[in-house]
Amino acid sequence: MCIAIPAEVVEIRDGNTGIVDYGDLMQEVRLDLVDVEVGDFVLVHVGFAIQKLSREEGLETREVFRQVYAAMEE
């Protein structure tokens, strides 16, 4: 099973590369597969933004992941 993680695009660099924010972590990803702007939410899988999300859906999904990780630590 593959999992894509929601992240917010905080910077777009030359050559379809961007910096995304997962909430606790920033990472460089490729933006070749989606048309996005700074502030958009995307799903990231293996270093590629693969789908654009609404801000609401991105924040909601991020919260679900946070809850799952918290439950796993208990």
C-alpha positions as YAML, in Angstrom:
chain: A
units: angstrom
residues:
- id: 1
  name: MET
  ca: [0.00, 0.00, 0.00]
- id: 2
  name: CYS
  ca: [1.30, 3.45, -0.89]
- id: 3
  name: ILE
  ca: [0.58, 6.56, 1.13]
- id: 4
  name: ALA
  ca: [0.65, 10.15, -0.09]
- id: 5
  name: ILE
  ca: [1.03, 12.84, 2.56]
- id: 6
  name: PRO
  ca: [-0.65, 16.28, 2.40]
- id: 7
  name: ALA
  ca: [1.65, 19.31, 2.42]
- id: 8
  name: GLU
  ca: [1.44, 23.03, 1.75]
- id: 9
  name: VAL
  ca: [3.58, 24.55, -1.00]
- id: 10
  name: VAL
  ca: [5.61, 27.34, 0.63]
- id: 11
  name: GLU
  ca: [8.11, 28.07, -2.15]
- id: 12
  name: ILE
  ca: [8.49, 27.36, -5.85]
- id: 13
  name: ARG
  ca: [12.01, 27.23, -7.26]
- id: 14
  name: ASP
  ca: [13.47, 26.96, -10.74]
- id: 15
  name: GLY
  ca: [12.72, 23.83, -12.75]
- id: 16
  name: ASN
  ca: [9.48, 22.66, -11.15]
- id: 17
  name: THR
  ca: [11.00, 22.14, -7.72]
- id: 18
  name: GLY
  ca: [9.27, 23.37, -4.61]
- id: 19
  name: ILE
  ca: [9.49, 23.42, -0.86]
- id: 20
  name: VAL
  ca: [6.50, 21.98, 0.98]
- id: 21
  name: ASP
  ca: [5.53, 22.09, 4.64]
- id: 22
  name: TYR
  ca: [4.07, 18.98, 6.26]
- id: 23
  name: GLY
  ca: [3.37, 20.83, 9.51]
- id: 24
  name: ASP
  ca: [6.50, 19.70, 11.35]
- id: 25
  name: LEU
  ca: [8.85, 19.16, 8.43]
- id: 26
  name: MET
  ca: [9.85, 21.02, 5.29]
- id: 27
  name: GLN
  ca: [11.03, 19.11, 2.21]
- id: 28
  name: GLU
  ca: [12.02, 19.75, -1.38]
- id: 29
  name: VAL
  ca: [9.70, 18.00, -3.86]
- id: 30
  name: ARG
  ca: [9.17, 17.89, -7.60]
- id: 31
  name: LEU
  ca: [6.15, 19.77, -8.99]
- id: 32
  name: ASP
  ca: [6.23, 18.32, -12.54]
- id: 33
  name: LEU
  ca: [2.88, 16.54, -12.24]
- id: 34
  name: VAL
  ca: [0.70, 19.37, -10.88]
- id: 35
  name: ASP
  ca: [0.05, 23.03, -11.60]
- id: 36
  name: VAL
  ca: [0.32, 24.76, -8.22]
- id: 37
  name: GLU
  ca: [1.02, 28.10, -6.59]
- id: 38
  name: VAL
  ca: [2.47, 29.01, -3.21]
- id: 39
  name: GLY
  ca: [-0.18, 28.35, -0.56]
- id: 40
  name: ASP
  ca: [-1.75, 25.39, -2.39]
- id: 41
  name: PHE
  ca: [-1.99, 21.99, -0.71]
- id: 42
  name: VAL
  ca: [-0.76, 18.89, -2.52]
- id: 43
  name: LEU
  ca: [-0.44, 15.17, -1.89]
- id: 44
  name: VAL
  ca: [3.22, 14.12, -1.94]
- id: 45
  name: HIS
  ca: [4.37, 10.59, -2.77]
- id: 46
  name: VAL
  ca: [8.04, 9.58, -3.11]
- id: 47
  name: GLY
  ca: [9.17, 13.17, -3.55]
- id: 48
  name: PHE
  ca: [6.58, 14.19, -6.17]
- id: 49
  name: ALA
  ca: [3.48, 16.32, -5.69]
- id: 50
  name: ILE
  ca: [0.89, 14.09, -7.38]
- id: 51
  name: GLN
  ca: [-2.42, 15.86, -6.75]
- id: 52
  name: LYS
  ca: [-3.70, 19.27, -5.68]
- id: 53
  name: LEU
  ca: [-6.05, 19.44, -2.67]
- id: 54
  name: SER
  ca: [-8.30, 22.14, -1.28]
- id: 55
  name: ARG
  ca: [-6.88, 23.88, 1.79]
- id: 56
  name: GLU
  ca: [-9.70, 22.43, 3.90]
- id: 57
  name: GLU
  ca: [-9.03, 18.87, 2.71]
- id: 58
  name: GLY
  ca: [-5.28, 19.26, 3.20]
- id: 59
  name: LEU
  ca: [-5.61, 20.52, 6.78]
- id: 60
  name: GLU
  ca: [-8.24, 17.90, 7.62]
- id: 61
  name: THR
  ca: [-6.10, 15.05, 6.27]
- id: 62
  name: ARG
  ca: [-3.01, 16.40, 8.06]
- id: 63
  name: GLU
  ca: [-4.96, 16.32, 11.34]
- id: 64
  name: VAL
  ca: [-6.04, 12.70, 10.74]
- id: 65
  name: PHE
  ca: [-2.39, 11.71, 10.21]
- id: 66
  name: ARG
  ca: [-1.43, 13.56, 13.42]
- id: 67
  name: GLN
  ca: [-4.09, 11.66, 15.38]
- id: 68
  name: VAL
  ca: [-2.98, 8.31, 13.96]
- id: 69
  name: TYR
  ca: [0.67, 8.96, 14.85]
- id: 70
  name: ALA
  ca: [-0.31, 10.08, 18.35]
- id: 71
  name: ALA
  ca: [-2.36, 6.90, 18.87]
- id: 72
  name: MET
  ca: [0.57, 4.78, 17.70]
- id: 73
  name: GLU
  ca: [2.84, 6.38, 20.31]
- id: 74
  name: GLU
  ca: [0.49, 5.50, 23.19]
...
